[in-house]
């Protein structure tokens, strides 16, 4: 084919590359300046030297579009297509066109691009294809906080000749360039993208903080990175509330302070469009929130400090701020945990009340008393001494511990031993703190231990006459409490006559009686016989107890 007139120059590229695969060594030699006209190949071409017969693949870069074939021969005339060459086409600047299965049948071959329908102003044959650097091809533009940067930012992968590497799938990461924009700003979106045809596209990038002169940095090791042109982020409209100051701890019953701010979606302070009332409420926690709970954000500002809310309980509370008037569309904000401790100790309270027990046995479970603040919260730091006492009529044994130091604000009384039966209460005191009284509890008598005369016989008894008033014998436990018994108390007559006569209990006398409410009552006892004299006694007996008998006072029989 005849050569046409020269219209455009071809960029000459010198690439010296050693490629070792299956014993093949390829060298790309100098291309000399050449021209191409319509229907004419670009010449002279790139010379490839091989050390044997093989098939290789080349990449060709074209600056303009077109279709055609890769041509070449061993004489640098480029008068015929290379057998097996793949037809290429381009669309856009510097596209990579893979051409496979190109046979090289001698040690010296020349390759040139040929387009039968249009001139090819610039063609570069590069072997091998080597990515080297990054370039922003679509720069970031000015936008508002938290809004996607549009159009999408794109980054090209370039080869060592500064040409787009459309075969690259490199992983490219993008970030805010250190020292630019606003300190503490966050770049959001998908920050790492794989290149497609040599281009990494970032279509959902946004920055939260307003600022000027931001730049972005693109990186992909080991390639040389790139920095974008500068752009600005402006604040958007107010969309939400946020705490700028909120405590993490507090004291129950003591006022605390919070500051609430109106912000755009990216967290930048923005004034509301109308004066906006902010109301605080408890989101979680077992106490009561009181005090001043409202404030207003004016259109001339962006925040309000509410300085006197009060929380009553020593537990963990979270606090919600809501726009209740004005720009009520602002999204409410809820704080993190605020841990409240108790206030100063002011009072005592029974937490484990005394329960029914038996005389001589410790009250169980142990009685506990808390030291509390004015709101009833346990003061866990308190270790003061708490003293306990039993109500009138009650007795606590000498071995009972009546004063105990609080531990973690709790005084535990584990050996309170009452010995008097009945119904009682306990009272607790601790210096100037307000004391407390327990609920009532019952102390039951212990098991029968002894007999005690209640109503003794009169000093003189007339034979044949019922003794009046009726004699009584008490059944008591070891502490002197009246107690019960399933057995009868038996009465015997101890005659003190010398010589004894026929005196005895009169027929019909009941000398064995049951115990009712701890008392055995002998109501029909009379003496019969023919003797008189003084010094006689009665003996009461209850079997099965530690001290089974008791003798009455002496009396005379007439």
Secondary structure, DSSP 8 states (H G I E B T S, - for coil): -------EE-----------BTTB--EE------EE-TT---BS-EEEE-SSSEEEEEEEEESS-EEEEEEEESSS---SB-TT---EEE-SSSEEEEEEEEEE-SSEEEEEEE-SSS--S-EEEESS--EEEEEEEE----EETTS--SS-EEEEEEETTS-B-TT---EEEEEE-TTSSSTT--EES--EEE-BTTEEEE-S-EESS-EEEE-EEEEETTEEEEE---EEEE-----EEEEEE--SEEETTS-EEEEEEEE-TTS-B---SS-EEEEEEEEE-SS-EEE--EEEE-TT-SEEEEEEEEE-SSSEEEEEEEEEESSTTSB-EE---EEEE--S--EEEEEE----EETTSB-SS-EEEEEE-TTS-B-TT---EEEEEE-TT--B-TTS--EEE-BTTEEEE---BB-S-EEE-EEEEETTEEEEE---EEEE--S--EEEESS---SEE-TTS--SS-EEEEEE-TTS-B---SS-EEEEEE---SS--S-EE-TT---EE--BTTEEEE-S--EESS--EEEEEEEEE-TTSSB-EEE---EEE-
